[in-house]
Amino acid sequence: MKIYFAAPLFSVAERRFNQTLTQQLETLDFQVFLPQRDGVEGDKPPYDTMSREARRQAMFELDTAQIMAADVFLFVLDGRVRDEGACVELGIAYCHKQLQHPEKLLVGLHTDSSSAFIASKLNPMVSVPLDAILHTEKDLLDFLANHRQTSN
């Protein structure tokens, strides 16, 4: 089962969290596309020879293709404000689910208690498209393992 891992990835802490959770998922035999590791990176061939604009286009195309190919879209929702790139990716995943791949699972991990919205942790444009929102890594891992078992 293939997972697209959507999350903020701009600080050392974010990248470390993403990598650690990915390793846990891969230990459970999930195939994970982690953009910070598997995506378009400016220091990796062939991207290292591309212009900045060509690299951005390649990133959009690769990430979109991987979202479409994934059985599970995982969105790390932590942070006072959700990562805007991951929000766009959620929109792509949701449209793909609605139009072509109804069995695609859209799941969020929200371990963070901070909120930009009074009396609500998440904007409905983010929370409503998700099939499930889990609040601990263990709950997420258990949920995905159970989903894989029941979907086969």
N, CA, C and O atoms as a GROMACS GRO file, in nm:
protein
  608
    1MET      N    1   0.086  -0.117   0.000
    1MET     CA    2   0.000   0.000   0.000
    1MET      C    3   0.090   0.124   0.000
    1MET      O    4   0.185   0.134   0.078
    2LYS      N    5   0.060   0.215  -0.088
    2LYS     CA    6   0.144   0.334  -0.107
    2LYS      C    7   0.085   0.455  -0.036
    2LYS      O    8  -0.034   0.484  -0.046
    3ILE      N    9   0.172   0.527   0.036
    3ILE     CA   10   0.134   0.646   0.111
    3ILE      C   11   0.207   0.768   0.055
    3ILE      O   12   0.328   0.764   0.033
    4TYR      N   13   0.132   0.875   0.031
    4TYR     CA   14   0.193   1.004   0.000
    4TYR      C   15   0.197   1.082   0.131
    4TYR      O   16   0.094   1.100   0.196
    5PHE      N   17   0.315   1.128   0.170
    5PHE     CA   18   0.338   1.192   0.299
    5PHE      C   19   0.344   1.343   0.279
    5PHE      O   20   0.446   1.396   0.233
    6ALA      N   21   0.236   1.413   0.314
    6ALA     CA   22   0.229   1.559   0.300
    6ALA      C   23   0.253   1.622   0.436
    6ALA      O   24   0.181   1.593   0.532
    7ALA      N   25   0.352   1.709   0.444
    7ALA     CA   26   0.386   1.769   0.573
    7ALA      C   27   0.477   1.888   0.551
    7ALA      O   28   0.542   1.900   0.447
    8PRO      N   29   0.482   1.978   0.650
    8PRO     CA   30   0.584   2.083   0.643
    8PRO      C   31   0.722   2.018   0.648
    8PRO      O   32   0.742   1.918   0.717
    9LEU      N   33   0.816   2.077   0.575
    9LEU     CA   34   0.950   2.016   0.567
    9LEU      C   35   1.060   2.120   0.559
    9LEU      O   36   1.162   2.098   0.492
   10PHE      N   37   1.040   2.232   0.626
   10PHE     CA   38   1.134   2.341   0.608
   10PHE      C   39   1.228   2.363   0.726
   10PHE      O   40   1.323   2.441   0.714
   11SER      N   41   1.204   2.296   0.837
   11SER     CA   42   1.298   2.307   0.949
   11SER      C   43   1.360   2.171   0.974
   11SER      O   44   1.309   2.068   0.930
   12VAL      N   45   1.470   2.171   1.045
   12VAL     CA   46   1.537   2.045   1.080
   12VAL      C   47   1.441   1.958   1.160
   12VAL      O   48   1.433   1.837   1.136
   13ALA      N   49   1.369   2.016   1.254
   13ALA     CA   50   1.276   1.940   1.337
   13ALA      C   51   1.165   1.876   1.253
   13ALA      O   52   1.131   1.760   1.274
   14GLU      N   53   1.108   1.951   1.160
   14GLU     CA   54   1.003   1.897   1.074
   14GLU      C   55   1.055   1.782   0.989
   14GLU      O   56   0.991   1.677   0.980
   15ARG      N   57   1.170   1.802   0.928
   15ARG     CA   58   1.228   1.698   0.843
   15ARG      C   59   1.262   1.573   0.924
   15ARG      O   60   1.242   1.461   0.877
   16ARG      N   61   1.312   1.592   1.045
   16ARG     CA   62   1.346   1.478   1.130
   16ARG      C   63   1.219   1.402   1.170
   16ARG      O   64   1.217   1.278   1.165
   17PHE      N   65   1.113   1.473   1.208
   17PHE     CA   66   0.987   1.409   1.242
   17PHE      C   67   0.933   1.329   1.123
   17PHE      O   68   0.893   1.214   1.138
   18ASN      N   69   0.932   1.391   1.006
   18ASN     CA   70   0.882   1.326   0.885
   18ASN      C   71   0.960   1.198   0.856
   18ASN      O   72   0.902   1.094   0.824
   19GLN      N   73   1.092   1.206   0.867
   19GLN     CA   74   1.178   1.090   0.839
   19GLN      C   75   1.153   0.978   0.941
   19GLN      O   76   1.144   0.862   0.903
   20THR      N   77   1.141   1.013   1.067
   20THR     CA   78   1.118   0.912   1.172
   20THR      C   79   0.984   0.843   1.152
   20THR      O   80   0.976   0.720   1.161
   21LEU      N   81   0.878   0.920   1.124
   21LEU     CA   82   0.747   0.860   1.102
   21LEU      C   83   0.748   0.775   0.975
   21LEU      O   84   0.686   0.669   0.971
   22THR      N   85   0.816   0.820   0.872
   22THR     CA   86   0.828   0.742   0.749
   22THR      C   87   0.896   0.608   0.776
   22THR      O   88   0.852   0.505   0.727
   23GLN      N   89   1.002   0.610   0.854
   23GLN     CA   90   1.070   0.484   0.888
   23GLN      C   91   0.977   0.390   0.962
   23GLN      O   92   0.980   0.269   0.938
   24GLN      N   93   0.894   0.443   1.052
   24GLN     CA   94   0.798   0.358   1.123
   24GLN      C   95   0.696   0.298   1.026
   24GLN      O   96   0.661   0.181   1.038
   25LEU      N   97   0.650   0.378   0.932
   25LEU     CA   98   0.554   0.329   0.832
   25LEU      C   99   0.618   0.223   0.743
   25LEU      O  100   0.556   0.121   0.712
   26GLU      N  101   0.741   0.245   0.703
   26GLU     CA  102   0.809   0.150   0.617
   26GLU      C  103   0.842   0.020   0.691
   26GLU      O  104   0.846  -0.087   0.630
   27THR      N  105   0.864   0.028   0.821
   27THR     CA  106   0.883  -0.093   0.902
   27THR      C  107   0.756  -0.179   0.899
   27THR      O  108   0.764  -0.301   0.910
   28LEU      N  109   0.641  -0.114   0.884
   28LEU     CA  110   0.514  -0.187   0.874
   28LEU      C  111   0.481  -0.225   0.729
   28LEU      O  112   0.368  -0.265   0.699
   29ASP      N  113   0.579  -0.214   0.641
   29ASP     CA  114   0.568  -0.253   0.499
   29ASP      C  115   0.480  -0.162   0.414
   29ASP      O  116   0.426  -0.206   0.313
   30PHE      N  117   0.466  -0.037   0.454
   30PHE     CA  118   0.403   0.060   0.366
   30PHE      C  119   0.511   0.118   0.275
   30PHE      O  120   0.626   0.133   0.316
   31GLN      N  121   0.474   0.148   0.153
   31GLN     CA  122   0.564   0.216   0.060
   31GLN      C  123   0.531   0.365   0.072
   31GLN      O  124   0.419   0.406   0.043
   32VAL      N  125   0.630   0.445   0.113
   32VAL     CA  126   0.604   0.586   0.141
   32VAL      C  127   0.679   0.675   0.042
   32VAL      O  128   0.799   0.658   0.019
   33PHE      N  129   0.605   0.768  -0.017
   33PHE     CA  130   0.668   0.875  -0.095
   33PHE      C  131   0.680   0.994  -0.001
   33PHE      O  132   0.581   1.058   0.034
   34LEU      N  133   0.803   1.022   0.039
   34LEU     CA  134   0.834   1.135   0.127
   34LEU      C  135   0.902   1.241   0.042
   34LEU      O  136   1.018   1.223   0.004
   35PRO      N  137   0.833   1.351   0.010
   35PRO     CA  138   0.889   1.449  -0.082
   35PRO      C  139   1.029   1.498  -0.046
   35PRO      O  140   1.111   1.518  -0.136
   36GLN      N  141   1.059   1.516   0.082
   36GLN     CA  142   1.192   1.566   0.119
   36GLN      C  143   1.301   1.465   0.087
   36GLN      O  144   1.417   1.503   0.073
   37ARG      N  145   1.267   1.339   0.075
   37ARG     CA  146   1.363   1.233   0.045
   37ARG      C  147   1.353   1.186  -0.100
   37ARG      O  148   1.454   1.162  -0.166
   38ASP      N  149   1.229   1.170  -0.149
   38ASP     CA  150   1.205   1.107  -0.278
   38ASP      C  151   1.169   1.205  -0.388
   38ASP      O  152   1.155   1.166  -0.504
   39GLY      N  153   1.155   1.331  -0.353
   39GLY     CA  154   1.107   1.429  -0.449
   39GLY      C  155   1.217   1.504  -0.518
   39GLY      O  156   1.332   1.460  -0.524
   40VAL      N  157   1.181   1.618  -0.571
   40VAL     CA  158   1.272   1.704  -0.647
   40VAL      C  159   1.358   1.782  -0.548
   40VAL      O  160   1.309   1.867  -0.475
   41GLU      N  161   1.484   1.752  -0.548
   41GLU     CA  162   1.581   1.823  -0.463
   41GLU      C  163   1.686   1.886  -0.554
   41GLU      O  164   1.736   1.821  -0.646
   42GLY      N  165   1.717   2.011  -0.528
   42GLY     CA  166   1.808   2.086  -0.614
   42GLY      C  167   1.949   2.032  -0.621
   42GLY      O  168   2.024   2.067  -0.713
   43ASP      N  169   1.988   1.948  -0.526
   43ASP     CA  170   2.124   1.894  -0.527
   43ASP      C  171   2.132   1.753  -0.584
   43ASP      O  172   2.239   1.692  -0.580
   44LYS      N  173   2.019   1.700  -0.638
   44LYS     CA  174   2.016   1.565  -0.694
   44LYS      C  175   1.998   1.572  -0.845
   44LYS      O  176   1.919   1.652  -0.894
   45PRO      N  177   2.070   1.486  -0.920
   45PRO     CA  178   2.046   1.477  -1.064
   45PRO      C  179   1.905   1.425  -1.090
   45PRO      O  180   1.857   1.344  -1.012
   46PRO      N  181   1.839   1.466  -1.193
   46PRO     CA  182   1.876   1.565  -1.293
   46PRO      C  183   1.840   1.707  -1.252
   46PRO      O  184   1.860   1.802  -1.328
   47TYR      N  185   1.786   1.722  -1.130
   47TYR     CA  186   1.734   1.851  -1.087
   47TYR      C  187   1.842   1.954  -1.062
   47TYR      O  188   1.817   2.074  -1.069
   48ASP      N  189   1.963   1.908  -1.033
   48ASP     CA  190   2.072   2.000  -1.002
   48ASP      C  191   2.116   2.084  -1.122
   48ASP      O  192   2.183   2.186  -1.105
   49THR      N  193   2.080   2.041  -1.242
   49THR     CA  194   2.117   2.116  -1.362
   49THR      C  195   2.001   2.199  -1.418
   49THR      O  196   2.017   2.270  -1.517
   50MET      N  197   1.886   2.190  -1.355
   50MET     CA  198   1.768   2.264  -1.403
   50MET      C  199   1.766   2.405  -1.350
   50MET      O  200   1.825   2.435  -1.246
   51SER      N  201   1.697   2.491  -1.423
   51SER     CA  202   1.672   2.625  -1.371
   51SER      C  203   1.575   2.614  -1.254
   51SER      O  204   1.507   2.513  -1.239
   52ARG      N  205   1.569   2.718  -1.174
   52ARG     CA  206   1.478   2.718  -1.059
   52ARG      C  207   1.333   2.697  -1.104
   52ARG      O  208   1.260   2.621  -1.040
   53GLU      N  209   1.293   2.761  -1.210
   53GLU     CA  210   1.156   2.748  -1.260
   53GLU      C  211   1.129   2.606  -1.312
   53GLU      O  212   1.022   2.550  -1.287
   54ALA      N  213   1.224   2.550  -1.384
   54ALA     CA  214   1.207   2.413  -1.433
   54ALA      C  215   1.199   2.314  -1.317
   54ALA      O  216   1.123   2.217  -1.322
   55ARG      N  217   1.277   2.338  -1.213
   55ARG     CA  218   1.275   2.252  -1.094
   55ARG      C  219   1.138   2.263  -1.024
   55ARG      O  220   1.085   2.162  -0.978
   56ARG      N  221   1.083   2.382  -1.016
   56ARG     CA  222   0.951   2.399  -0.955
   56ARG      C  223   0.843   2.325  -1.035
   56ARG      O  224   0.755   2.262  -0.977
   57GLN      N  225   0.851   2.334  -1.166
   57GLN     CA  226   0.755   2.262  -1.252
   57GLN      C  227   0.770   2.111  -1.234
   57GLN      O  228   0.670   2.039  -1.224
   58ALA      N  229   0.895   2.064  -1.229
   58ALA     CA  230   0.920   1.921  -1.209
   58ALA      C  231   0.866   1.876  -1.073
   58ALA      O  232   0.810   1.766  -1.062
   59MET      N  233   0.882   1.958  -0.971
   59MET     CA  234   0.832   1.925  -0.838
   59MET      C  235   0.680   1.911  -0.839
   59MET      O  236   0.624   1.815  -0.786
   60PHE      N  237   0.613   2.007  -0.900
   60PHE     CA  238   0.468   2.003  -0.907
   60PHE      C  239   0.421   1.877  -0.980
   60PHE      O  240   0.330   1.808  -0.933
   61GLU      N  241   0.483   1.847  -1.092
   61GLU     CA  242   0.442   1.730  -1.172
   61GLU      C  243   0.469   1.599  -1.099
   61GLU      O  244   0.383   1.511  -1.097
   62LEU      N  245   0.587   1.586  -1.038
   62LEU     CA  246   0.620   1.463  -0.966
   62LEU      C  247   0.528   1.445  -0.846
   62LEU      O  248   0.472   1.337  -0.826
   63ASP      N  249   0.512   1.549  -0.765
   63ASP     CA  250   0.429   1.536  -0.646
   63ASP      C  251   0.284   1.506  -0.683
   63ASP      O  252   0.220   1.424  -0.618
   64THR      N  253   0.232   1.571  -0.785
   64THR     CA  254   0.095   1.544  -0.830
   64THR      C  255   0.080   1.399  -0.876
   64THR      O  256  -0.018   1.333  -0.840
   65ALA      N  257   0.175   1.350  -0.953
   65ALA     CA  258   0.169   1.210  -0.998
   65ALA      C  259   0.174   1.114  -0.880
   65ALA      O  260   0.106   1.012  -0.881
   66GLN      N  261   0.255   1.145  -0.779
   66GLN     CA  262   0.265   1.058  -0.662
   66GLN      C  263   0.139   1.063  -0.576
   66GLN      O  264   0.100   0.962  -0.517
   67ILE      N  265   0.076   1.177  -0.568
   67ILE     CA  266  -0.052   1.188  -0.496
   67ILE      C  267  -0.155   1.099  -0.564
   67ILE      O  268  -0.228   1.025  -0.498
   68MET      N  269  -0.161   1.107  -0.696
   68MET     CA  270  -0.257   1.027  -0.773
   68MET      C  271  -0.230   0.878  -0.759
   68MET      O  272  -0.323   0.798  -0.756
   69ALA      N  273  -0.104   0.839  -0.750
   69ALA     CA  274  -0.066   0.697  -0.742
   69ALA      C  275  -0.085   0.639  -0.602
   69ALA      O  276  -0.088   0.517  -0.585
   70ALA      N  277  -0.099   0.724  -0.502
   70ALA     CA  278  -0.106   0.677  -0.364
   70ALA      C  279  -0.243   0.620  -0.328
   70ALA      O  280  -0.346   0.666  -0.376
   71ASP      N  281  -0.240   0.519  -0.244
   71ASP     CA  282  -0.362   0.462  -0.187
   71ASP      C  283  -0.407   0.542  -0.066
   71ASP      O  284  -0.525   0.550  -0.034
   72VAL      N  285  -0.308   0.602   0.003
   72VAL     CA  286  -0.332   0.680   0.125
   72VAL      C  287  -0.262   0.814   0.111
   72VAL      O  288  -0.146   0.822   0.072
   73PHE      N  289  -0.335   0.919   0.144
   73PHE     CA  290  -0.277   1.053   0.152
   73PHE      C  291  -0.269   1.087   0.299
   73PHE      O  292  -0.371   1.099   0.367
   74LEU      N  293  -0.148   1.104   0.350
   74LEU     CA  294  -0.125   1.136   0.491
   74LEU      C  295  -0.082   1.281   0.503
   74LEU      O  296   0.015   1.324   0.440
   75PHE      N  297  -0.154   1.358   0.584
   75PHE     CA  298  -0.130   1.501   0.601
   75PHE      C  299  -0.094   1.526   0.747
   75PHE      O  300  -0.177   1.505   0.836
   76VAL      N  301   0.028   1.572   0.773
   76VAL     CA  302   0.067   1.612   0.908
   76VAL      C  303   0.014   1.754   0.928
   76VAL      O  304   0.056   1.848   0.860
   77LEU      N  305  -0.079   1.767   1.021
   77LEU     CA  306  -0.154   1.891   1.041
   77LEU      C  307  -0.095   1.981   1.147
   77LEU      O  308  -0.153   2.085   1.179
   78ASP      N  309   0.018   1.945   1.203
   78ASP     CA  310   0.076   2.022   1.313
   78ASP      C  311   0.124   2.159   1.268
   78ASP      O  312   0.158   2.180   1.151
   79GLY      N  313   0.125   2.251   1.362
   79GLY     CA  314   0.163   2.389   1.335
   79GLY      C  315   0.042   2.478   1.356
   79GLY      O  316  -0.071   2.435   1.338
   80ARG      N  317   0.066   2.603   1.392
   80ARG     CA  318  -0.044   2.696   1.415
   80ARG      C  319  -0.126   2.714   1.288
   80ARG      O  320  -0.249   2.727   1.294
   81VAL      N  321  -0.059   2.714   1.174
   81VAL     CA  322  -0.123   2.724   1.044
   81VAL      C  323  -0.074   2.604   0.961
   81VAL      O  324   0.045   2.573   0.962
   82ARG      N  325  -0.165   2.539   0.892
   82ARG     CA  326  -0.128   2.423   0.810
   82ARG      C  327  -0.037   2.465   0.696
   82ARG      O  328  -0.049   2.576   0.643
   83ASP      N  329   0.053   2.375   0.658
   83ASP     CA  330   0.145   2.402   0.547
   83ASP      C  331   0.065   2.424   0.418
   83ASP      O  332  -0.016   2.339   0.380
   84GLU      N  333   0.088   2.537   0.352
   84GLU     CA  334   0.006   2.570   0.234
   84GLU      C  335   0.026   2.474   0.118
   84GLU      O  336  -0.069   2.445   0.045
   85GLY      N  337   0.148   2.425   0.099
   85GLY     CA  338   0.170   2.326  -0.006
   85GLY      C  339   0.093   2.198   0.020
   85GLY      O  340   0.034   2.140  -0.071
   86ALA      N  341   0.094   2.153   0.146
   86ALA     CA  342   0.021   2.032   0.183
   86ALA      C  343  -0.130   2.054   0.169
   86ALA      O  344  -0.203   1.960   0.137
   87CYS      N  345  -0.177   2.176   0.192
   87CYS     CA  346  -0.320   2.205   0.171
   87CYS      C  347  -0.358   2.190   0.024
   87CYS      O  348  -0.463   2.134  -0.007
   88VAL      N  349  -0.274   2.238  -0.065
   88VAL     CA  350  -0.300   2.221  -0.208
   88VAL      C  351  -0.297   2.073  -0.243
   88VAL      O  352  -0.381   2.025  -0.319
   89GLU      N  353  -0.200   2.001  -0.187
   89GLU     CA  354  -0.190   1.857  -0.213
   89GLU      C  355  -0.317   1.785  -0.165
   89GLU      O  356  -0.365   1.693  -0.231
   90LEU      N  357  -0.370   1.827  -0.050
   90LEU     CA  358  -0.496   1.769  -0.001
   90LEU      C  359  -0.608   1.794  -0.102
   90LEU      O  360  -0.688   1.705  -0.128
   91GLY      N  361  -0.613   1.913  -0.157
   91GLY     CA  362  -0.716   1.943  -0.258
   91GLY      C  363  -0.703   1.853  -0.379
   91GLY      O  364  -0.804   1.806  -0.433
   92ILE      N  365  -0.581   1.828  -0.423
   92ILE     CA  366  -0.558   1.739  -0.537
   92ILE      C  367  -0.603   1.597  -0.501
   92ILE      O  368  -0.672   1.531  -0.578
   93ALA      N  369  -0.562   1.550  -0.382
   93ALA     CA  370  -0.599   1.415  -0.338
   93ALA      C  371  -0.750   1.400  -0.324
   93ALA      O  372  -0.806   1.298  -0.363
   94TYR      N  373  -0.815   1.502  -0.269
   94TYR     CA  374  -0.960   1.496  -0.251
   94TYR      C  375  -1.032   1.490  -0.386
   94TYR      O  376  -1.124   1.410  -0.405
   95CYS      N  377  -0.990   1.573  -0.480
   95CYS     CA  378  -1.052   1.571  -0.613
   95CYS      C  379  -1.030   1.436  -0.681
   95CYS      O  380  -1.120   1.382  -0.744
   96HIS      N  381  -0.909   1.383  -0.668
   96HIS     CA  382  -0.879   1.252  -0.727
   96HIS      C  383  -0.969   1.145  -0.666
   96HIS      O  384  -1.022   1.059  -0.736
   97LYS      N  385  -0.986   1.150  -0.534
   97LYS     CA  386  -1.073   1.054  -0.466
   97LYS      C  387  -1.217   1.067  -0.517
   97LYS      O  388  -1.281   0.966  -0.548
   98GLN      N  389  -1.268   1.189  -0.525
   98GLN     CA  390  -1.406   1.211  -0.565
   98GLN      C  391  -1.431   1.172  -0.711
   98GLN      O  392  -1.539   1.122  -0.744
   99LEU      N  393  -1.333   1.196  -0.797
   99LEU     CA  394  -1.356   1.177  -0.940
   99LEU      C  395  -1.311   1.042  -0.995
   99LEU      O  396  -1.370   0.992  -1.092
  100GLN      N  397  -1.207   0.981  -0.934
  100GLN     CA  398  -1.152   0.861  -0.997
  100GLN      C  399  -1.115   0.748  -0.902
  100GLN      O  400  -1.112   0.633  -0.945
  101HIS      N  401  -1.089   0.775  -0.778
  101HIS     CA  402  -1.029   0.675  -0.689
  101HIS      C  403  -1.100   0.679  -0.553
  101HIS      O  404  -1.040   0.718  -0.453
  102PRO      N  405  -1.229   0.638  -0.549
  102PRO     CA  406  -1.308   0.654  -0.426
  102PRO      C  407  -1.254   0.578  -0.305
  102PRO      O  408  -1.288   0.611  -0.192
  103GLU      N  409  -1.172   0.478  -0.327
  103GLU     CA  410  -1.116   0.403  -0.215
  103GLU      C  411  -0.990   0.466  -0.155
  103GLU      O  412  -0.937   0.416  -0.056
  104LYS      N  413  -0.943   0.575  -0.214
  104LYS     CA  414  -0.826   0.646  -0.159
  104LYS      C  415  -0.861   0.694  -0.018
  104LYS      O  416  -0.968   0.750   0.005
  105LEU      N  417  -0.769   0.672   0.076
  105LEU     CA  418  -0.789   0.714   0.214
  105LEU      C  419  -0.715   0.845   0.238
  105LEU      O  420  -0.596   0.856   0.208
  106LEU      N  421  -0.785   0.944   0.291
  106LEU     CA  422  -0.726   1.073   0.325
  106LEU      C  423  -0.724   1.083   0.476
  106LEU      O  424  -0.829   1.086   0.540
  107VAL      N  425  -0.604   1.088   0.534
  107VAL     CA  426  -0.593   1.084   0.679
  107VAL      C  427  -0.500   1.194   0.728
  107VAL      O  428  -0.400   1.226   0.665
  108GLY      N  429  -0.535   1.250   0.843
  108GLY     CA  430  -0.454   1.354   0.903
  108GLY      C  431  -0.395   1.308   1.035
  108GLY      O  432  -0.454   1.227   1.106
  109LEU      N  433  -0.278   1.360   1.066
  109LEU     CA  434  -0.215   1.340   1.196
  109LEU      C  435  -0.205   1.478   1.260
  109LEU      O  436  -0.138   1.567   1.207
  110HIS      N  437  -0.271   1.495   1.375
  110HIS     CA  438  -0.273   1.625   1.441
  110HIS      C  439  -0.236   1.607   1.587
  110HIS      O  440  -0.322   1.584   1.672
  111THR      N  441  -0.108   1.618   1.617
  111THR     CA  442  -0.059   1.598   1.754
  111THR      C  443  -0.047   1.730   1.830
  111THR      O  444  -0.012   1.731   1.948
  112ASP      N  445  -0.075   1.838   1.764
  112ASP     CA  446  -0.050   1.974   1.810
  112ASP      C  447  -0.178   2.035   1.867
  112ASP      O  448  -0.285   2.021   1.807
  113SER      N  449  -0.169   2.101   1.980
  113SER     CA  450  -0.288   2.162   2.041
  113SER      C  451  -0.306   2.309   2.003
  113SER      O  452  -0.405   2.370   2.041
  114SER      N  453  -0.212   2.367   1.928
  114SER     CA  454  -0.225   2.508   1.890
  114SER      C  455  -0.329   2.524   1.780
  114SER      O  456  -0.360   2.428   1.708
  115SER      N  457  -0.382   2.645   1.766
  115SER     CA  458  -0.487   2.668   1.669
  115SER      C  459  -0.490   2.815   1.627
  115SER      O  460  -0.468   2.904   1.709
  116ALA      N  461  -0.517   2.837   1.501
  116ALA     CA  462  -0.535   2.973   1.451
  116ALA      C  463  -0.683   3.012   1.452
  116ALA      O  464  -0.716   3.128   1.428
  117PHE      N  465  -0.771   2.916   1.480
  117PHE     CA  466  -0.915   2.941   1.475
  117PHE      C  467  -0.973   2.929   1.615
  117PHE      O  468  -0.952   2.829   1.683
  118ILE      N  469  -1.045   3.030   1.658
  118ILE     CA  470  -1.109   3.030   1.790
  118ILE      C  471  -1.212   2.917   1.796
  118ILE      O  472  -1.295   2.902   1.707
  119ALA      N  473  -1.204   2.838   1.903
  119ALA     CA  474  -1.298   2.729   1.931
  119ALA      C  475  -1.293   2.616   1.828
  119ALA      O  476  -1.384   2.533   1.825
  120SER      N  477  -1.190   2.612   1.746
  120SER     CA  478  -1.176   2.504   1.649
  120SER      C  479  -1.030   2.484   1.618
  120SER      O  480  -0.957   2.580   1.596
  121LYS      N  481  -0.987   2.360   1.615
  121LYS     CA  482  -0.846   2.332   1.587
  121LYS      C  483  -0.814   2.345   1.438
  121LYS      O  484  -0.704   2.387   1.402
  122LEU      N  485  -0.908   2.308   1.352
  122LEU     CA  486  -0.880   2.304   1.209
  122LEU      C  487  -0.986   2.377   1.127
  122LEU      O  488  -1.105   2.372   1.158
  123ASN      N  489  -0.941   2.442   1.024
  123ASN     CA  490  -1.031   2.502   0.927
  123ASN      C  491  -1.111   2.390   0.860
  123ASN      O  492  -1.053   2.288   0.823
  124PRO      N  493  -1.242   2.405   0.845
  124PRO     CA  494  -1.322   2.300   0.783
  124PRO      C  495  -1.277   2.263   0.641
  124PRO      O  496  -1.300   2.151   0.596
  125MET      N  497  -1.214   2.357   0.570
  125MET     CA  498  -1.166   2.326   0.435
  125MET      C  499  -1.049   2.227   0.440
  125MET      O  500  -1.014   2.167   0.338
  126VAL      N  501  -0.991   2.211   0.557
  126VAL     CA  502  -0.886   2.112   0.577
  126VAL      C  503  -0.942   1.987   0.643
  126VAL      O  504  -0.910   1.875   0.601
  127SER      N  505  -1.024   2.003   0.745
  127SER     CA  506  -1.070   1.887   0.821
  127SER      C  507  -1.177   1.805   0.750
  127SER      O  508  -1.175   1.682   0.757
  128VAL      N  509  -1.270   1.869   0.682
  128VAL     CA  510  -1.382   1.797   0.622
  128VAL      C  511  -1.338   1.696   0.514
  128VAL      O  512  -1.394   1.587   0.511
  129PRO      N  513  -1.244   1.726   0.426
  129PRO     CA  514  -1.206   1.627   0.325
  129PRO      C  515  -1.137   1.502   0.381
  129PRO      O  516  -1.130   1.399   0.314
  130LEU      N  517  -1.088   1.510   0.504
  130LEU     CA  518  -1.015   1.397   0.562
  130LEU      C  519  -1.111   1.290   0.612
  130LEU      O  520  -1.213   1.320   0.675
  131ASP      N  521  -1.078   1.165   0.584
  131ASP     CA  522  -1.159   1.053   0.630
  131ASP      C  523  -1.140   1.027   0.779
  131ASP      O  524  -1.230   0.980   0.847
  132ALA      N  525  -1.022   1.060   0.829
  132ALA     CA  526  -0.991   1.039   0.971
  132ALA      C  527  -0.881   1.135   1.012
  132ALA      O  528  -0.795   1.171   0.932
  133ILE      N  529  -0.886   1.176   1.138
  133ILE     CA  530  -0.780   1.257   1.198
  133ILE      C  531  -0.738   1.186   1.326
  133ILE      O  532  -0.819   1.166   1.416
  134LEU      N  533  -0.609   1.149   1.333
  134LEU     CA  534  -0.555   1.081   1.449
  134LEU      C  535  -0.468   1.178   1.526
  134LEU      O  536  -0.415   1.274   1.469
  135HIS      N  537  -0.452   1.153   1.658
  135HIS     CA  538  -0.383   1.249   1.742
  135HIS      C  539  -0.252   1.200   1.801
  135HIS      O  540  -0.182   1.275   1.870
  136THR      N  541  -0.217   1.075   1.775
  136THR     CA  542  -0.086   1.024   1.818
  136THR      C  543  -0.028   0.941   1.706
  136THR      O  544  -0.100   0.889   1.621
  137GLU      N  545   0.103   0.929   1.705
  137GLU     CA  546   0.169   0.845   1.605
  137GLU      C  547   0.123   0.701   1.618
  137GLU      O  548   0.098   0.634   1.517
  138LYS      N  549   0.111   0.652   1.741
  138LYS     CA  550   0.068   0.514   1.762
  138LYS      C  551  -0.072   0.492   1.705
  138LYS      O  552  -0.097   0.392   1.638
  139ASP      N  553  -0.164   0.585   1.732
  139ASP     CA  554  -0.299   0.572   1.678
  139ASP      C  555  -0.297   0.570   1.525
  139ASP      O  556  -0.370   0.493   1.463
  140LEU      N  557  -0.214   0.655   1.466
  140LEU     CA  558  -0.202   0.659   1.321
  140LEU      C  559  -0.151   0.525   1.268
  140LEU      O  560  -0.209   0.469   1.175
  141LEU      N  561  -0.043   0.475   1.325
  141LEU     CA  562   0.016   0.349   1.279
  141LEU      C  563  -0.084   0.234   1.293
  141LEU      O  564  -0.096   0.151   1.203
  142ASP      N  565  -0.154   0.229   1.405
  142ASP     CA  566  -0.255   0.125   1.425
  142ASP      C  567  -0.370   0.139   1.325
  142ASP      O  568  -0.416   0.040   1.268
  143PHE      N  569  -0.414   0.262   1.303
  143PHE     CA  570  -0.524   0.288   1.209
  143PHE      C  571  -0.486   0.244   1.067
  143PHE      O  572  -0.565   0.178   0.999
  144LEU      N  573  -0.366   0.280   1.024
  144LEU     CA  574  -0.323   0.244   0.888
  144LEU      C  575  -0.302   0.094   0.874
  144LEU      O  576  -0.336   0.036   0.770
  145ALA      N  577  -0.247   0.030   0.976
  145ALA     CA  578  -0.229  -0.115   0.971
  145ALA      C  579  -0.366  -0.184   0.962
  145ALA      O  580  -0.382  -0.279   0.886
  146ASN      N  581  -0.462  -0.137   1.038
  146ASN     CA  582  -0.597  -0.193   1.034
  146ASN      C  583  -0.663  -0.166   0.898
  146ASN      O  584  -0.730  -0.254   0.843
  147HIS      N  585  -0.644  -0.048   0.845
  147HIS     CA  586  -0.700  -0.014   0.714
  147HIS      C  587  -0.646  -0.107   0.606
  147HIS      O  588  -0.720  -0.157   0.522
  148ARG      N  589  -0.515  -0.130   0.610
  148ARG     CA  590  -0.454  -0.219   0.510
  148ARG      C  591  -0.513  -0.359   0.522
  148ARG      O  592  -0.543  -0.422   0.420
  149GLN      N  593  -0.531  -0.407   0.644
  149GLN     CA  594  -0.586  -0.541   0.667
  149GLN      C  595  -0.729  -0.552   0.615
  149GLN      O  596  -0.764  -0.652   0.551
  150THR      N  597  -0.810  -0.453   0.642
  150THR     CA  598  -0.950  -0.459   0.604
  150THR      C  599  -0.976  -0.426   0.458
  150THR      O  600  -1.082  -0.460   0.404
  151SER      N  601  -0.881  -0.361   0.392
  151SER     CA  602  -0.901  -0.324   0.253
  151SER      C  603  -0.851  -0.432   0.157
  151SER      O  604  -0.874  -0.423   0.036
  152ASN      N  605  -0.785  -0.533   0.208
  152ASN     CA  606  -0.736  -0.644   0.120
  152ASN      C  607  -0.835  -0.754   0.109
  152ASN      O  608  -0.810  -0.853   0.040
   0.00000   0.00000   0.00000
